Amino acid sequence: MNTLPALRVRIEGVVTSFRYPHFIQGVQPTFDFPPPATLYGHVCSALGDLVPPQSFRLGLHFTYTSRFRDYEHTHLVGAVVKLSPFEREVLFQPRLTLYLDRPEWAEAFRHPRHVAVLGRSQDLMTYCDVLVANLEWSTSSYVEHTLIPLADAARLGSYTALRLPTWITPERHAHWGDYAAVGMPQVWTSESWIDTTAPSWRGLPRAVNWLGIAS
């Protein structure tokens, strides 16, 4: 049986918000999933180093309990500092299972170099479980609450197409990618790696779909 060692990190928090780019005023919506750029930054924070985006792949399973709007201010600095009020969408009780194809990074997540956050700088997270899981190869599986490259979306029954930042350079230049966001569980019509310890659905194991941060 083919197996693949992978780092699996379970992350929980109270709230988070993944900002839509280009929104300046009004209600600030949130993505339903952490963009790859957010996850790339999260990994670099745990490692304490800006690793090349080509150096790893990731997979994810992300859920939250509910969403609501919070009230915030933007400080407009000019001749006089002004406050600009707005509402931001926030996700309550986020739960992320993050898979990385770098099992040797386990100790970095057990002893992260920086405070664990996901989304905004104030959205503190807790690493509930860090271990090396042996993924198995399977010809049948299901997918749910994850991101998949949009090029593979033909294998899905339903999805939402998203254009998301994949990583941002130190000079603040954003790279973008196209993804299919999958919500409720559905059959995955392709061979894939599976996590046999994850909950099954209709007798099918849950797939782990790898995303490359950069080619």
N, C-alpha and C positions, 0 to 999 in steps of 0.2 A: 504494500500500500504506500502510495506517495504521501509524504508529509512535508510540511514547511514550518520551521520554527518562526514564530512572529511574536513581537512584543504586543501585549494587550493591556491597555490602561483603562480602568473605569473611573470616570470623573463625574462628580456631582457638585451642584451649587444651588444657591437660592434663586438668583435671577441672572439673566444675561440678555444682551441685545446685540444684533449684528446689523450694523448700519448700512442702509442703502447708500451708494455713492450719489453725489450730485444733488442731494436734497439739502437745501439751505434753510428754508423757513417752513412753517406749518408743521403738521404731524410728521414725525420721523419714523417711518416703518422699519420693521426688522425682517431679515430673511428668516425662514423656518429652519435653516441649517447653517452651521458655521462655514463660511467660505474657506476654500483651501488656503488662502492667504492668512486667515486667522489661525488655522491649524499649524501652518508653517511657523508663524510667529510664536505660537504656544510651544512647539517643539524646541525651537531655538532658545526660548526662555528657560525651559527645563535644563537644557544642555549647557547653558551659559555661553553659547558660541553661535555665531551666524554661520551655520553650515550651508554648503551649496544646496540649492533647491533640487539639483539633480541627484543628490546623494541618497535619497530614500523615497519610498512610496508609502501611502497611507490608505487605510480603509476606515469607515466610520459607521456607527449606528447611533442616531441622535433622536431623543424624544424630550418633550416637556409636558407639564401638567396642564397649563393654561396660559393665556396671554392677557395683558392688560396695558393700560396707558399710564405712564408716569409723567410728572410735571418737572421740567428742567429749565435752566437758564443758560443762555450763551452770553459770555462777556464780550461786548463790542468795544475794543480799545481804540480810542481816537483822542481828540482834544479833551473829551470827557468820556469816562468809562460808563457805558450803558448796559443794562440788562435786557436781553431779548428772550421773553418766555416762549416755550413751545412744549408740545407733548411728544413723548417717545414711546413707541411700542416696546414692551418688555416681555420676555418669556419667563414663566415661573417654573421653578424646580427643573432646570435642565439636567439631562442625564446623557452622558457621552461615553460610548465605548470606542476607544481609538486603537486601531491596529497599525503597527509599523513593521516594515520588513527589516528592521535593525534590532534584533533581540539583544545585542550587546549594549544597547542603551538603557537597559532595565534599571541599573543602579542610578542613572541620572534622574529617573522619574521617582525612584524611592527617596532620593535626596536631591530635589530640584535646586538649581543654583539661584533661581529667583522665585518670587511669590507666584503661585499658580492662579492665573486669571483666564477668562474666556469671554471674548467680546470687549466690553469696556474695561478700563483699568480698575474700576471699583468692583467688577463682577468676580469676586473671589471664588475659587474652586477648591475642592478636596479630592486628592487621589485616594479612592476607596480600595483599589486593588491594582497591583502591578505584578504581572507575571509573564513568563514566556509560554505561549500556547502552541501546541503542535496542530496546525491546520491540516486538514485532509482534503484530497482531491476527490471530487464527486461529479457524476454526470447529471444529478438532479438536486435541486435546491430551491430556495425561495429568497426574495429580497424584500426589505421593508425599511423605512426610516433611514434612507441613505442617499448618497449621491453617486451617480454613474456617469461616465463620459457620454455626452449626447450622441456620439457616433455609434454607441451600442444601444440606443433607445428603441430600435426596431424590435428588439427582443422583449420589450415591455408591453404590458397591456395598457397601462395608463401611467402618466408622469407629467411633471411640470418642467418646461424648458427654462433654464436659468443661465444667464451670463454672469460669471462670478470672477472676482480677482483671485488669481492663483498664487501670486507672490508679489511683493513690492520691494524694489531695490532700495539700498541705503539712500539713494538720491530721490526717493519717493516716486519712482516711475513704476506704474502698475502694469503687470502682465495679466491677461484675461483668458478665460477658457469657458467652453460651453458644456453644460451639465444637464442631466435629467434627474430631477428630484423625485424620489419615490416615497410615498407615504404609507398607505396600508399594504399589508403583505400580498405578494403575488408570485406566481411561479416564475422562476428564472430559467429560460430555455437555452442554457449554455452550460458547458462544463465550467467548474469554478472551484476555488478553495472554499472550504466550509469550516465553521467553528462548531464542533460537535457538542460543546458545553453550552451553547446558546439555546434559548427556547426553540422548539420545532413548531412547525405550522403544517397541519394536514399531513403529518408524518414526514415532512421534508425538513432537512437541516438548513440553517441560515447561511447564505453565501457571504463571503468577504470579497468585495470588489475593490481592487487596487486602483488608486488614483496617483498619477505622477504629478508632482508639483511643477516640474519643468522638464521639457524634452532635452 
